[in-house]
Amino acid sequence: MWLFKRKGPSGFSYSSTAEDVTHGIDSSDLTAIVTVESVDDLSELFRCVKWYRS
């Protein structure tokens, strides 16, 4: 559906992944508090963290 592929002012869309959003960010000195609404969101977060640390 076109709505999910359309990019907003941030340059991301509803279908952007955590990997897309964090690409190129050096987060080695950052601390974050993350809340999720579903197991799928949590799974995506862990996948991104695992990818970033490798």
N, CA, C and O atoms as CSV, one atom per row, in Angstrom:
chain,resi,resn,atom,element,x,y,z
A,1,MET,N,N,0.850,-1.178,0.000
A,1,MET,CA,C,0.000,0.000,0.000
A,1,MET,C,C,0.894,1.240,0.000
A,1,MET,O,O,1.902,1.266,0.706
A,2,TRP,N,N,0.554,2.242,-0.759
A,2,TRP,CA,C,1.373,3.447,-0.914
A,2,TRP,C,C,1.588,4.188,0.400
A,2,TRP,O,O,2.626,4.827,0.575
A,3,LEU,N,N,0.647,4.120,1.319
A,3,LEU,CA,C,0.752,4.858,2.572
A,3,LEU,C,C,1.975,4.427,3.379
A,3,LEU,O,O,2.621,5.259,4.015
A,4,PHE,N,N,2.293,3.147,3.356
A,4,PHE,CA,C,3.396,2.639,4.166
A,4,PHE,C,C,4.756,2.896,3.523
A,4,PHE,O,O,5.773,2.856,4.216
A,5,LYS,N,N,4.800,3.157,2.231
A,5,LYS,CA,C,6.057,3.416,1.541
A,5,LYS,C,C,6.353,4.911,1.431
A,5,LYS,O,O,7.481,5.294,1.121
A,6,ARG,N,N,5.374,5.743,1.675
A,6,ARG,CA,C,5.546,7.194,1.576
A,6,ARG,C,C,6.389,7.700,2.743
A,6,ARG,O,O,6.098,7.418,3.905
A,7,LYS,N,N,7.437,8.452,2.415
A,7,LYS,CA,C,8.343,8.949,3.450
A,7,LYS,C,C,7.814,10.241,4.057
A,7,LYS,O,O,7.256,11.091,3.363
A,8,GLY,N,N,8.001,10.370,5.358
A,8,GLY,CA,C,7.599,11.573,6.070
A,8,GLY,C,C,8.737,12.574,6.125
A,8,GLY,O,O,9.760,12.382,5.469
A,9,PRO,N,N,8.575,13.648,6.902
A,9,PRO,CA,C,9.593,14.690,7.005
A,9,PRO,C,C,10.949,14.185,7.519
A,9,PRO,O,O,11.984,14.786,7.227
A,10,SER,N,N,10.945,13.106,8.266
A,10,SER,CA,C,12.198,12.551,8.805
A,10,SER,C,C,12.978,11.776,7.749
A,10,SER,O,O,14.153,11.463,7.942
A,11,GLY,N,N,12.322,11.468,6.635
A,11,GLY,CA,C,12.967,10.656,5.604
A,11,GLY,C,C,12.685,9.175,5.749
A,11,GLY,O,O,13.186,8.365,4.969
A,12,PHE,N,N,11.883,8.814,6.743
A,12,PHE,CA,C,11.544,7.417,6.979
A,12,PHE,C,C,10.050,7.204,6.782
A,12,PHE,O,O,9.264,8.152,6.792
A,13,SER,N,N,9.675,5.943,6.604
A,13,SER,CA,C,8.271,5.602,6.417
A,13,SER,C,C,7.839,4.603,7.487
A,13,SER,O,O,8.640,4.180,8.321
A,14,TYR,N,N,6.575,4.238,7.446
A,14,TYR,CA,C,6.067,3.241,8.394
A,14,TYR,C,C,6.783,1.909,8.230
A,14,TYR,O,O,6.874,1.131,9.179
A,15,SER,N,N,7.287,1.646,7.046
A,15,SER,CA,C,7.952,0.362,6.814
A,15,SER,C,C,9.449,0.411,7.095
A,15,SER,O,O,10.136,-0.589,6.890
A,16,SER,N,N,9.979,1.553,7.560
A,16,SER,CA,C,11.397,1.646,7.921
A,16,SER,C,C,11.686,0.742,9.114
A,16,SER,O,O,10.884,0.636,10.041
A,17,THR,N,N,12.839,0.097,9.072
A,17,THR,CA,C,13.230,-0.775,10.177
A,17,THR,C,C,14.146,-0.012,11.137
A,17,THR,O,O,14.613,1.085,10.829
A,18,ALA,N,N,14.390,-0.601,12.283
A,18,ALA,CA,C,15.319,-0.004,13.244
A,18,ALA,C,C,16.701,0.128,12.617
A,18,ALA,O,O,17.415,1.095,12.882
A,19,GLU,N,N,17.073,-0.826,11.800
A,19,GLU,CA,C,18.351,-0.784,11.104
A,19,GLU,C,C,18.427,0.420,10.160
A,19,GLU,O,O,19.460,1.085,10.082
A,20,ASP,N,N,17.337,0.696,9.445
A,20,ASP,CA,C,17.280,1.867,8.559
A,20,ASP,C,C,17.480,3.161,9.340
A,20,ASP,O,O,18.241,4.036,8.929
A,21,VAL,N,N,16.804,3.266,10.443
A,21,VAL,CA,C,16.798,4.503,11.230
A,21,VAL,C,C,18.134,4.747,11.919
A,21,VAL,O,O,18.546,5.898,12.057
A,22,THR,N,N,18.818,3.697,12.354
A,22,THR,CA,C,20.060,3.864,13.107
A,22,THR,C,C,21.315,3.775,12.240
A,22,THR,O,O,22.427,3.894,12.755
A,23,HIS,N,N,21.157,3.573,10.957
A,23,HIS,CA,C,22.315,3.462,10.053
A,23,HIS,C,C,23.190,4.717,10.141
A,23,HIS,O,O,22.707,5.836,9.974
A,24,GLY,N,N,24.472,4.513,10.403
A,24,GLY,CA,C,25.414,5.615,10.444
A,24,GLY,C,C,25.490,6.371,11.762
A,24,GLY,O,O,26.223,7.355,11.861
A,25,ILE,N,N,24.754,5.937,12.769
A,25,ILE,CA,C,24.773,6.623,14.056
A,25,ILE,C,C,25.745,5.920,14.996
A,25,ILE,O,O,25.654,4.709,15.200
A,26,ASP,N,N,26.677,6.682,15.567
A,26,ASP,CA,C,27.594,6.134,16.566
A,26,ASP,C,C,26.917,6.269,17.930
A,26,ASP,O,O,26.860,7.356,18.505
A,27,SER,N,N,26.421,5.178,18.421
A,27,SER,CA,C,25.681,5.210,19.684
A,27,SER,C,C,26.500,4.654,20.843
A,27,SER,O,O,25.935,4.265,21.865
A,28,SER,N,N,27.818,4.613,20.697
A,28,SER,CA,C,28.656,4.013,21.738
A,28,SER,C,C,28.595,4.778,23.062
A,28,SER,O,O,28.826,4.191,24.118
A,29,ASP,N,N,28.289,6.072,23.024
A,29,ASP,CA,C,28.205,6.868,24.253
A,29,ASP,C,C,26.768,7.221,24.639
A,29,ASP,O,O,26.551,8.096,25.477
A,30,LEU,N,N,25.798,6.556,24.043
A,30,LEU,CA,C,24.393,6.872,24.303
A,30,LEU,C,C,23.760,5.874,25.252
A,30,LEU,O,O,24.130,4.700,25.279
A,31,THR,N,N,22.815,6.347,26.020
A,31,THR,CA,C,21.983,5.486,26.850
A,31,THR,C,C,20.542,5.723,26.421
A,31,THR,O,O,20.131,6.864,26.208
A,32,ALA,N,N,19.791,4.667,26.299
A,32,ALA,CA,C,18.412,4.807,25.838
A,32,ALA,C,C,17.458,4.024,26.732
A,32,ALA,O,O,17.799,2.966,27.260
A,33,ILE,N,N,16.271,4.561,26.884
A,33,ILE,CA,C,15.176,3.845,27.534
A,33,ILE,C,C,14.186,3.537,26.426
A,33,ILE,O,O,13.685,4.440,25.756
A,34,VAL,N,N,13.910,2.263,26.243
A,34,VAL,CA,C,13.082,1.835,25.121
A,34,VAL,C,C,11.837,1.144,25.648
A,34,VAL,O,O,11.919,0.282,26.523
A,35,THR,N,N,10.683,1.525,25.112
A,35,THR,CA,C,9.444,0.814,25.412
A,35,THR,C,C,8.897,0.255,24.115
A,35,THR,O,O,9.043,0.871,23.059
A,36,VAL,N,N,8.279,-0.891,24.185
A,36,VAL,CA,C,7.708,-1.521,22.992
A,36,VAL,C,C,6.268,-1.929,23.276
A,36,VAL,O,O,5.865,-2.130,24.422
A,37,GLU,N,N,5.521,-2.043,22.208
A,37,GLU,CA,C,4.113,-2.426,22.340
A,37,GLU,C,C,3.867,-3.891,22.068
A,37,GLU,O,O,2.834,-4.433,22.460
A,38,SER,N,N,4.810,-4.541,21.397
A,38,SER,CA,C,4.562,-5.937,21.052
A,38,SER,C,C,5.871,-6.722,21.043
A,38,SER,O,O,6.958,-6.145,21.051
A,39,VAL,N,N,5.747,-8.022,21.027
A,39,VAL,CA,C,6.906,-8.898,20.940
A,39,VAL,C,C,7.625,-8.680,19.616
A,39,VAL,O,O,8.850,-8.790,19.563
A,40,ASP,N,N,6.898,-8.377,18.549
A,40,ASP,CA,C,7.520,-8.122,17.254
A,40,ASP,C,C,8.439,-6.905,17.324
A,40,ASP,O,O,9.533,-6.925,16.760
A,41,ASP,N,N,8.007,-5.847,18.010
A,41,ASP,CA,C,8.843,-4.656,18.171
A,41,ASP,C,C,10.105,-4.986,18.954
A,41,ASP,O,O,11.194,-4.538,18.598
A,42,LEU,N,N,9.963,-5.763,20.011
A,42,LEU,CA,C,11.101,-6.150,20.830
A,42,LEU,C,C,12.070,-7.017,20.031
A,42,LEU,O,O,13.286,-6.863,20.143
A,43,SER,N,N,11.533,-7.917,19.235
A,43,SER,CA,C,12.356,-8.768,18.386
A,43,SER,C,C,13.156,-7.930,17.395
A,43,SER,O,O,14.337,-8.199,17.176
A,44,GLU,N,N,12.538,-6.929,16.797
A,44,GLU,CA,C,13.223,-6.037,15.853
A,44,GLU,C,C,14.324,-5.250,16.560
A,44,GLU,O,O,15.408,-5.064,16.006
A,45,LEU,N,N,14.054,-4.791,17.771
A,45,LEU,CA,C,15.056,-4.058,18.540
A,45,LEU,C,C,16.271,-4.940,18.823
A,45,LEU,O,O,17.405,-4.513,18.603
A,46,PHE,N,N,16.051,-6.162,19.307
A,46,PHE,CA,C,17.160,-7.060,19.603
A,46,PHE,C,C,17.941,-7.414,18.350
A,46,PHE,O,O,19.165,-7.539,18.397
A,47,ARG,N,N,17.245,-7.579,17.224
A,47,ARG,CA,C,17.921,-7.887,15.971
A,47,ARG,C,C,18.846,-6.732,15.577
A,47,ARG,O,O,19.967,-6.963,15.123
A,48,CYS,N,N,18.390,-5.515,15.745
A,48,CYS,CA,C,19.179,-4.345,15.402
A,48,CYS,C,C,20.398,-4.218,16.313
A,48,CYS,O,O,21.498,-3.930,15.842
A,49,VAL,N,N,20.206,-4.431,17.613
A,49,VAL,CA,C,21.316,-4.330,18.554
A,49,VAL,C,C,22.358,-5.410,18.244
A,49,VAL,O,O,23.560,-5.143,18.276
A,50,LYS,N,N,21.901,-6.612,17.948
A,50,LYS,CA,C,22.818,-7.697,17.611
A,50,LYS,C,C,23.599,-7.349,16.347
A,50,LYS,O,O,24.806,-7.583,16.289
A,51,TRP,N,N,22.932,-6.795,15.337
A,51,TRP,CA,C,23.589,-6.408,14.087
A,51,TRP,C,C,24.606,-5.302,14.351
A,51,TRP,O,O,25.703,-5.335,13.794
A,52,TYR,N,N,24.264,-4.332,15.183
A,52,TYR,CA,C,25.124,-3.190,15.441
A,52,TYR,C,C,26.407,-3.604,16.163
A,52,TYR,O,O,27.478,-3.061,15.891
A,53,ARG,N,N,26.298,-4.555,17.072
A,53,ARG,CA,C,27.456,-4.973,17.860
A,53,ARG,C,C,28.380,-5.912,17.104
A,53,ARG,O,O,29.508,-6.138,17.542
A,54,SER,N,N,27.941,-6.460,15.994
A,54,SER,CA,C,28.799,-7.407,15.247
A,54,SER,C,C,29.712,-6.704,14.270
A,54,SER,O,O,30.488,-7.357,13.572
